[in-house]
């Protein structure tokens, strides 16, 4: 009984309050915060596009212009959206990524619309408006998916 002392009722309330504040702070610090980056048109907007009829100008009026376009011919549009989860002091983790690819032919007419997602680290097609035997810009899609998560803010600042 080395530490045989009594706390007054006011000190007991204060210590309970401190414990409650510390526990609440710990719970808040561990809760997830989600951040979204980029833009992907929703299904309702994509449904307005007509294959073979819409041009780049009419498509831009219906779904907007993307931040990324095709590297090979410049006729392809890529809308990219990523969702990140942050938990306290841990590094942000990408939990979802979607790419909508809008393809135009050489005449500027809408040729194909594809929606891609990320499933267990693999690129998977979520929907296609026109199915072709081979996707023209798969290399570009793989580059888009592969580039996310490789560059950190610290690498950009250096």
N, C-alpha and C positions, 0 to 999 in steps of 0.2 A: 504494500500500500504506500508506495512512494509518492504517487500523485493523488492524494486524497484532498481534493478541493471541490467546492461547489460553485456552480455558475448561477448567477441570479436569473430570474425569469426573463429579464430584458436581454441578457447575454445569450440565453438559449434561443430566443426568437431571432436574434441577429445571426447566430451561427446557422440556424435552419434556413434563414434567408440567403446567406452566402452559399450554402450547399445547393439550394434550389437554383440560384443564378448560375453557378458553375455547371450543374447538370443541364440546364436549358442551353447554355452556351455550347456545351459539348454536342448536344443533339442538333443544334442549328448548324454547327460547323461540319457535321457529317451528312447533312441533307444534300441531295443532288440539285444542281442548277444546270439547266439545259440551254444551250446556245445554238441558234440556227444561222448558217452562212449560205448565201447564194439564193437562187430563185429557180423554181421549176413550176411551169404552168400546171394548173389542176386539170383533171379529166374533163370537166365541163368546158373549159376554154379550148382544150385540144380537140374536143368533139366538134367545135365550130369550123375547124379546118377541113377543106375538101381536097382530097388527093387528085392531082391532075388539073385542078382549077385555080387554086390559090397560088399567088406569086409571093415573093419575099416581101413586097410592100403590103399586100393584103394580110399576110400572116403576121407581120409586125404590128398592124393595127389591131389584130385579134388577140395575140398572146404577148406582144412586146418583143424587143430585140434582146438577144442573149449577150452575155459578157464574153463568150467564147465562140469562135467560128472555126470552120475546117481549115486545117493547115495545108491540105493537099490541093484543093480546088477553090476554097473560099465560099462554096455554095452551101455548105453544111453548117447548121447551127447546133450548139450544145448548151443546154441549160443544166447547171450543176447546183445541187443543194446538199449540204452536209449538216448533220446534227451531232453536237458534242455534249458529253456529260461531264460535269466537273463535280468532284466530291472533295470538299475541304481543301487541304493543301496538296492533294494528289494531282498528277498531271491529267489534263483533259483527255478524254477517251472518245474517239469517234464511234457513235453507235448506229448511225444510219447515213447512207449516201444514195442519192438518186441522180441519174443523168437522163435527160430527154434529148434525143437526137432527132433533128428535123432536117431531112435531106431534100435538096432541090436539084433538078436536072440542069443541064447546060442552058436551057431556055428560060430558066428561072421559075419553073412550075414546081409545085410541091410534089415530091416523088414518094416519100416514106416518112413515117413517124415511129420512133421506137423509144421505149422507156426501159431503162436499165437500173438495177439495184445492186446492192452489195449483200451477199448472203454468205456468212462464214468465211469472209475474205475472198470470195469468188464473185466475178461479174456474172449476173444472171439477167436474162431478158424478162421484164415484167409484162410488157405488152408490145405488140407490133401492129401497125395499121395495114402494112403491105409486107407480106413475107417474101423474101428473096432467098435464093440458094446460098448467097454469100453476102455478108455485110461489108460494104465498101470500106468503111473507116474504123474497123475494129481496132487497128493499131492506135488510132487517136483515142478511142474510148479506153483502151488499156492504159495509155499514157495518162489520161485524166484521172482514172481511178488509182493508178500507182503513185501519182505525184502527191496526193494528199497524205498527210501524216509523216512525210519524210523530212519536211523542212520545219524547223522550230523558229520561234521568234528570236531566240538567241543567235541562231545562224544568220538570220537576215540582218540583225543589228551589227554584227562583226564586220 
